[in-house]
Amino acid sequence: MTFVLYCVDKSDHGHVRAENRAAHIDYLKENIDRIVIAGPMTSDDGETVKGSVIVVNDTARAEAEAFAAGDPYAKAGLFESVTITAYKKVLP
């Protein structure tokens, strides 16, 4: 099953993102077999990072929740909110 992790950063926490980015990237690489797509959400000018979207393939919601909780960004308290939603790809 596919899940979308929609993670919104806390205001004024760019330093937390910067300090934990290397660990976050390593975590994604360690789990690359389950990741469909991952990347930051930005402001319209593409400069300010506002959060993350990660799409994962897992067999159950509990696995997606555990994955989200294990992210170094989450552990560091970067996110204001994390929403996990089941997703069904239709196109292309």
C-alpha distance (Angstrom), angle and dihedral (degrees) to the residues before:
residue distance angle dihedral
M1 . . .
T2 3.78 . .
F3 3.80 123.9 .
V4 3.80 132.0 -172.4
L5 3.80 116.5 -142.7
Y6 3.81 108.9 -157.3
C7 3.79 108.4 -170.0
V8 3.81 122.2 -175.2
D9 3.81 118.6 -160.9
K10 3.79 122.1 -129.5
S11 3.80 114.3 -110.7
D12 3.79 115.6 -91.2
H13 3.81 92.9 12.1
G14 3.80 98.1 117.5
H15 3.80 88.4 116.4
V16 3.83 90.1 57.9
R17 3.81 90.0 51.9
A18 3.81 91.8 48.2
E19 3.81 93.8 47.0
N20 3.81 93.0 50.9
R21 3.81 101.8 35.0
A22 3.82 96.5 101.3
A23 3.81 91.9 51.0
H24 3.82 90.5 45.7
I25 3.82 91.9 52.1
D26 3.82 90.8 47.3
Y27 3.83 89.3 50.9
L28 3.80 91.2 51.8
K29 3.81 91.3 48.1
E30 3.82 90.5 50.1
N31 3.82 88.2 54.8
I32 3.80 98.4 36.8
D33 3.82 93.0 125.6
R34 3.82 91.1 67.8
I35 3.83 98.3 40.1
V36 3.80 118.5 99.2
I37 3.80 95.0 177.8
A38 3.79 136.3 -19.7
G39 3.77 135.9 -177.0
P40 3.78 147.9 124.2
M41 3.79 127.1 -76.6
T42 3.79 111.7 -132.1
S43 3.75 141.6 -170.3
D44 3.81 115.5 -92.1
D45 3.80 90.9 -91.8
G46 3.81 89.5 57.9
E47 3.79 92.5 -125.0
T48 3.80 108.8 94.0
V49 3.80 115.8 64.1
K50 3.80 112.1 -138.7
G51 3.80 102.3 174.9
S52 3.79 145.0 -51.3
V53 3.78 139.0 -82.6
I54 3.78 117.9 -157.2
V55 3.79 123.5 175.9
V56 3.79 115.0 -160.7
N57 3.78 138.1 -178.6
D58 3.80 110.7 -135.9
T59 3.78 133.4 153.3
A60 3.81 94.3 -125.0
R61 3.81 141.5 15.9
A62 3.81 89.8 -113.1
E63 3.81 89.8 63.9
A64 3.81 91.7 51.2
E65 3.81 89.7 48.0
A66 3.81 91.4 50.4
F67 3.80 90.5 47.8
A68 3.82 90.9 51.4
A69 3.81 92.3 47.5
G70 3.81 91.4 49.8
D71 3.80 94.3 55.0
P72 3.81 110.1 114.0
Y73 3.81 89.1 -132.9
A74 3.81 90.0 57.9
K75 3.80 92.2 45.3
A76 3.81 89.9 51.7
G77 3.81 92.0 53.4
L78 3.81 96.4 -113.5
F79 3.79 97.7 138.1
E80 3.78 126.6 80.6
S81 3.79 88.8 -168.9
V82 3.79 141.0 -0.8
T83 3.78 119.4 -159.9
I84 3.79 119.4 -169.8
T85 3.79 116.3 -162.7
A86 3.79 130.9 176.2
Y87 3.78 110.9 -118.8
K88 3.78 135.6 -161.1
K89 3.79 117.4 -160.1
V90 3.79 113.5 -142.4
L91 3.82 106.0 163.8
P92 2.97 145.2 71.4
